[in-house]
């Protein structure tokens, strides 16, 4: 039984029951990072979590995109994903969301934060 733990083989998540193997994989952030981007004062990060966050509802959710403010505070989670490809697409969606707000003539950081948090709530 995998205990909800997964490792990556290439970009493919596979169940893992060996805690030592899982720990080794988890320490290698470069291997787990799908993408990271700086968008103005925001840092968008998409990573492989190594743990199933689906809580038994649907396919395992093993990847996550998060947005951080300049001071490192978490602004909001866009979504969790089952596959590397979904996570990469979700990362690009978050970049687009952030960029659309920033290049608008009336950029408002608080409005962007609110929009990201609303997006988080609508997907939860």
Secondary structure in CASP SS format (residue, H / E / C, confidence):
PFRMAT SS
TARGET T0000
AUTHOR 0000-0000-0000
METHOD secondary structure of the structure
MODEL  1
X C 1.00
X C 1.00
X C 1.00
X C 1.00
X E 1.00
X E 1.00
X E 1.00
X E 1.00
X E 1.00
X C 1.00
X C 1.00
X E 1.00
X E 1.00
X E 1.00
X E 1.00
X C 1.00
X C 1.00
X C 1.00
X H 1.00
X H 1.00
X H 1.00
X H 1.00
X H 1.00
X H 1.00
X H 1.00
X H 1.00
X H 1.00
X C 1.00
X H 1.00
X H 1.00
X H 1.00
X H 1.00
X E 1.00
X E 1.00
X E 1.00
X E 1.00
X E 1.00
X E 1.00
X E 1.00
X C 1.00
X C 1.00
X E 1.00
X E 1.00
X E 1.00
X E 1.00
X E 1.00
X E 1.00
X E 1.00
X C 1.00
X C 1.00
X E 1.00
X C 1.00
X C 1.00
X C 1.00
X C 1.00
X C 1.00
X C 1.00
X C 1.00
X C 1.00
X C 1.00
X C 1.00
X C 1.00
X E 1.00
X E 1.00
X E 1.00
X E 1.00
X E 1.00
X E 1.00
X C 1.00
X C 1.00
X C 1.00
X C 1.00
X C 1.00
X E 1.00
X E 1.00
X E 1.00
X E 1.00
X E 1.00
X E 1.00
X E 1.00
X E 1.00
X C 1.00
X C 1.00
X H 1.00
X H 1.00
X H 1.00
X H 1.00
X H 1.00
X H 1.00
X H 1.00
X H 1.00
X H 1.00
X H 1.00
X H 1.00
X H 1.00
X H 1.00
X H 1.00
X H 1.00
X H 1.00
X H 1.00
X H 1.00
X H 1.00
X H 1.00
X C 1.00
X C 1.00
X C 1.00
X C 1.00
X C 1.00
X H 1.00
X H 1.00
X H 1.00
X H 1.00
X H 1.00
X H 1.00
X H 1.00
X H 1.00
X H 1.00
X H 1.00
X H 1.00
X H 1.00
X H 1.00
X H 1.00
X H 1.00
X C 1.00
END
